[in-house]
Amino acid sequence: MHEELGRVVSTHAAQVVEGAFRENGSSGGMGSWLAVEFLRAGLADAVVHVGAITGAQAGETLFEYAISRSERDVLSRSKSRYYPITLTQVLAEVRTTEGRYVFVGIPCVLKALRLVAMKDEVIRSRIALCIGLVCGHLKTRRFAELLAWQMGVPPQELLAFDFRHKLPGAQANQYGVAATQAPAAGGSTQSVISPVRELFGYDWGLGFFKPKPCDFCDDVVAELADVTIGDAWLPQYVKDSKGTNVVIVRNPVVRTLVERAAVEGRLALDALSAADVVKSQASGFSHRREGLAYRLWMTRKRGEWAPRKRVEPAAFEHDRSFRRKHELRAAVARESHRAFAEARDAGQLRIFFKRMTPLVEQYRDLNRTLARRVAARLRRWFHAASGK
Ligand SMILES: Cc1cc2nc3c(=O)[nH]c(=O)nc-3n(C[C@H](O)[C@H](O)[C@H](O)COP(=O)(O)OP(=O)(O)OC[C@H]3O[C@@H](n4cnc5c(N)ncnc54)[C@H](O)[C@@H]3O)c2cc1C
């Protein structure tokens, strides 16, 4: 048992070579490939994962859990959705429709599934394998709406959103996003693409639109999955815009499939040490180990209930900057929900910028020298004075 990664059979960096998995995927394409390979190997009959809602109306819910039964259907639901989802409806279908299912999910969803399976014999017998996604945190649907709005697509006109649009020539972690706008009467749909780094709120460290439970989670790498995949944003892989996965194999059956496919030239598979996998998720681990310990301490100090986690509450009394960083992250998450609701109601995006910029700047100041802090303030003052 690895302290950070949980149960481990082998760890790798991987890219899918065959088919369009990598091209269509968020990263190296392993998410969809593994699901398809489990179907091909007869280990499962169907895949439970997240895709766009067919016929979604502009401004309404865009993504949901769905069941794919063919390779084509699995591929059509590739890519990450940083969007709230629930297993509730799809689990009802799994209960009534015999078969063996592959479940794809973020850590909390797979934990919920395993808990249901402990009590529910039918569900337990229908889980063939679980593919876990490494998770920084989930987002509310306002994340997609904020990014799209900055690209000229207001929330009520947002018809589709691609959270991971690969930009040829850019580093894998400097991907784009694409927003599709509902057509005006008689017109056709329009899609706008932007590098995500040019948009306010993209920085995952800040935690815009993070649901509160994520701040009490201590599972970064879906420890209850049979195999977990994430982004290999390590120096040796990040330059390749087409994307590379980190893979944590936890089940020997999966290891056999993956290694056989590598020998057959269908996967490009490198051995990657567990330490490198941890390094690829360094900020996630620090937020959910030391950061979590401090959040538990803060919560209990306020006299509020906090769950028991694998780390004990800790005050970090002598590290003011660390404490401030985590206080600001919590404040950003909290304020982002309120500020966006206000901006949306008023139909004015600038309300959101105005409410959030001071907090973001305080956060950025933590890593700025005094000279840079002064320069940043002057820049902001100049922008405000010139009305830009
Ligand atoms: C909320 C969230 C946070 C993440 N945070 C991190 C992180 O901090 N670090 C990191 O390395 N990776 C993170 N990932 C994983 C990363 O975005 C990629 O999903 C992963 O690298 C797989 O890429 P791929 O090309 O192999 O998958 P693809 O071939 O694109 O397949 C992705 C599969 O995941 C399914 N899927 C997409 N979104 C969801 C969802 N919300 N719930 C369940 N299934 C879904 C799709 O239906 C598809 O089957 C996160 C993913 C999510 C959804």
The ligand as an SDF file (V2000), in Angstrom:
LIG
                    3D

 53 58  0  0  0  0  0  0  0  0999 V2000
  -13.6230   17.1710  -11.9570 C   0  0  0  0  0  0  0  0  0  0  0  0
  -12.3200   16.6500  -12.5040 C   0  0  0  0  0  0  0  0  0  0  0  0
  -11.1250   17.0870  -11.9360 C   0  0  0  0  0  0  0  0  0  0  0  0
   -9.9090   16.5880  -12.4080 C   0  0  0  0  0  0  0  0  0  0  0  0
   -8.7410   16.9900  -11.8060 N   0  0  0  0  0  0  0  0  0  0  0  0
   -7.5510   16.4850  -12.2350 C   0  0  0  0  0  0  0  0  0  0  0  0
   -6.3230   16.8460  -11.6030 C   0  0  0  0  0  0  0  0  0  0  0  0
   -6.2990   17.6440  -10.6670 O   0  0  0  0  0  0  0  0  0  0  0  0
   -5.1770   16.2780  -12.0580 N   0  0  0  0  0  0  0  0  0  0  0  0
   -5.1800   15.3830  -13.0920 C   0  0  0  0  0  0  0  0  0  0  0  0
   -4.1070   14.8900  -13.4640 O   0  0  0  0  0  0  0  0  0  0  0  0
   -6.3230   15.0180  -13.7140 N   0  0  0  0  0  0  0  0  0  0  0  0
   -7.5010   15.5380  -13.3040 C   0  0  0  0  0  0  0  0  0  0  0  0
   -8.6760   15.1570  -13.9180 N   0  0  0  0  0  0  0  0  0  0  0  0
   -8.6130   14.1290  -14.9660 C   0  0  0  0  0  0  0  0  0  0  0  0
   -8.2720   14.6980  -16.3240 C   0  0  0  0  0  0  0  0  0  0  0  0
   -9.0510   15.8520  -16.5920 O   0  0  0  0  0  0  0  0  0  0  0  0
   -8.5870   13.6870  -17.4430 C   0  0  0  0  0  0  0  0  0  0  0  0
   -9.9420   13.3080  -17.3070 O   0  0  0  0  0  0  0  0  0  0  0  0
   -7.8060   12.4470  -17.3660 C   0  0  0  0  0  0  0  0  0  0  0  0
   -6.4590   12.7780  -17.5350 O   0  0  0  0  0  0  0  0  0  0  0  0
   -8.2590   11.4470  -18.4470 C   0  0  0  0  0  0  0  0  0  0  0  0
   -7.9210   11.9080  -19.7080 O   0  0  0  0  0  0  0  0  0  0  0  0
   -8.0220   10.9040  -20.9380 P   0  0  0  0  0  0  0  0  0  0  0  0
   -7.6100   11.5910  -22.1830 O   0  0  0  0  0  0  0  0  0  0  0  0
   -7.3200    9.6460  -20.5770 O   0  0  0  0  0  0  0  0  0  0  0  0
   -9.5610   10.5400  -20.9120 O   0  0  0  0  0  0  0  0  0  0  0  0
  -10.6430   10.5320  -22.0740 P   0  0  0  0  0  0  0  0  0  0  0  0
  -10.3020    9.5140  -23.0970 O   0  0  0  0  0  0  0  0  0  0  0  0
  -10.9400   11.9130  -22.4790 O   0  0  0  0  0  0  0  0  0  0  0  0
  -11.8750    9.9380  -21.2410 O   0  0  0  0  0  0  0  0  0  0  0  0
  -12.3870   10.5780  -20.1330 C   0  0  0  0  0  0  0  0  0  0  0  0
  -13.4750    9.6880  -19.5660 C   0  0  0  0  0  0  0  0  0  0  0  0
  -13.9310   10.2610  -18.3680 O   0  0  0  0  0  0  0  0  0  0  0  0
  -15.3390   10.4250  -18.4280 C   0  0  0  0  0  0  0  0  0  0  0  0
  -15.6510   11.6270  -17.6510 N   0  0  0  0  0  0  0  0  0  0  0  0
  -15.4040   12.9180  -17.9790 C   0  0  0  0  0  0  0  0  0  0  0  0
  -15.7730   13.7210  -16.9910 N   0  0  0  0  0  0  0  0  0  0  0  0
  -16.2710   12.9400  -16.0270 C   0  0  0  0  0  0  0  0  0  0  0  0
  -16.8240   13.1830  -14.7550 C   0  0  0  0  0  0  0  0  0  0  0  0
  -16.9780   14.4220  -14.2670 N   0  0  0  0  0  0  0  0  0  0  0  0
  -17.2340   12.1410  -14.0010 N   0  0  0  0  0  0  0  0  0  0  0  0
  -17.1010   10.8760  -14.4870 C   0  0  0  0  0  0  0  0  0  0  0  0
  -16.5770   10.5660  -15.6880 N   0  0  0  0  0  0  0  0  0  0  0  0
  -16.1880   11.5900  -16.4430 C   0  0  0  0  0  0  0  0  0  0  0  0
  -15.6730   10.5460  -19.8930 C   0  0  0  0  0  0  0  0  0  0  0  0
  -17.0060   10.1860  -20.1390 O   0  0  0  0  0  0  0  0  0  0  0  0
  -14.6700    9.5670  -20.4890 C   0  0  0  0  0  0  0  0  0  0  0  0
  -15.1610    8.2560  -20.4030 O   0  0  0  0  0  0  0  0  0  0  0  0
   -9.8940   15.6510  -13.4720 C   0  0  0  0  0  0  0  0  0  0  0  0
  -11.1060   15.2300  -14.0510 C   0  0  0  0  0  0  0  0  0  0  0  0
  -12.3180   15.7160  -13.5680 C   0  0  0  0  0  0  0  0  0  0  0  0
  -13.6000   15.2370  -14.2010 C   0  0  0  0  0  0  0  0  0  0  0  0
  1  2  1  0
  2  3  1  0
  2 52  2  0
  3  4  2  0
  4  5  1  0
  4 50  1  0
  5  6  2  0
  6  7  1  0
  6 13  1  0
  7  8  2  0
  7  9  1  0
  9 10  1  0
 10 11  2  0
 10 12  1  0
 12 13  2  0
 13 14  1  0
 14 15  1  0
 14 50  1  0
 15 16  1  0
 16 17  1  0
 16 18  1  0
 18 19  1  0
 18 20  1  0
 20 21  1  0
 20 22  1  0
 22 23  1  0
 23 24  1  0
 24 25  2  0
 24 26  1  0
 24 27  1  0
 27 28  1  0
 28 29  2  0
 28 30  1  0
 28 31  1  0
 31 32  1  0
 32 33  1  0
 33 34  1  0
 33 48  1  0
 34 35  1  0
 35 36  1  0
 35 46  1  0
 36 37  1  0
 36 45  1  0
 37 38  2  0
 38 39  1  0
 39 40  1  0
 39 45  2  0
 40 41  1  0
 40 42  2  0
 42 43  1  0
 43 44  2  0
 44 45  1  0
 46 47  1  0
 46 48  1  0
 48 49  1  0
 50 51  2  0
 51 52  1  0
 52 53  1  0
M  END
$$$$
